Amino acid sequence: MNGRARLTLFTVAAAGLATAYTAGTLRLPGFGTAFHPYGDRAVRQALDHATANTVSSVNFDQRAFDTVGEELILIASALGTVVLLRAVGREEEAQTGALRHGPAEVFEALRVTGLALLPVTLLVGAYVVAHGHLSPGGGFQGGVLLGTALHMLYLAGDYPSLRRLRPIPAFETGEALAAGAFVILALAAAGQIIPLNTAVGVEVGCAMVLLLAKFFEQALLIRQPPDSRPDARPGIPPGAAPSTGEAGR
């Protein structure tokens, strides 16, 4: 597609969006009035389903299909990031094999703080997910807390320890299963807020772990200089055979 065709397509799409947006805003009720048709219907629907939190009722019941779209966007973003960074990492490893992950060079006070906050943050994340249908919060917020809390272990130790305690294949499987479970529940059992909220928390938490894991792998990757090898000699590239005079010494 050439530049003129792209510009034409953008102009038509922008004009259609502007027309739909203008038509929608012209029929909105006035600000500061007592007429709130959407809010009244949302609250009434939440009360009919015995949901204490109207926001969770809107997210997981009244517009569950929209939440499905948000879930698919998140899983697509996580998948695309993992695939892209994995390919970049393989290219770097192919260029040179002298790569390693650097240790966590932090103060002792930060190590103690990381160890102390790790269980507390995990507990708070689980609480936010479990009580999303009763209080502010839910699967999205709780999932972010759970996914990031695990990486406080990096503040308390080194990166290899975090890798051993964070199996990436398990979190990839968990994200896919949670996303599939949410889609099935949204299609077959809309209104089941607690299972839907739990599925969102698991999916978001696993996605956060995968994203942070790949970013950590790239950010902490250290390329060792050739001179750091024990058998390296000044002026001789790694893998190169020494000259005749050098070999006869």
Buried (B, 14 or more C-beta within 10 A) or exposed (E): EEEEEEEEEEEEEEEEEEEEEEEEEEEEEEEEEEEEEEEEEBBEBBEEEEBEBBBBBBBBBBBBEEBBEEBEEBBEEBBEBBEEBEEBBEEEEEEEEBEEBEEBEBEEEEBEBBBEBBEEBBEBBBBBBBBBBEEEBBBBBBBBBBBBBBBBBBBBBBBEBBBEEBEBEEBBEBBBBBBBBBBEBBEEEBBBBBEBBBBBBBBBBBBBBBBBBBEBBEEBBEEEEEEEEEEEEEEBEBEEEEEEEEEEE
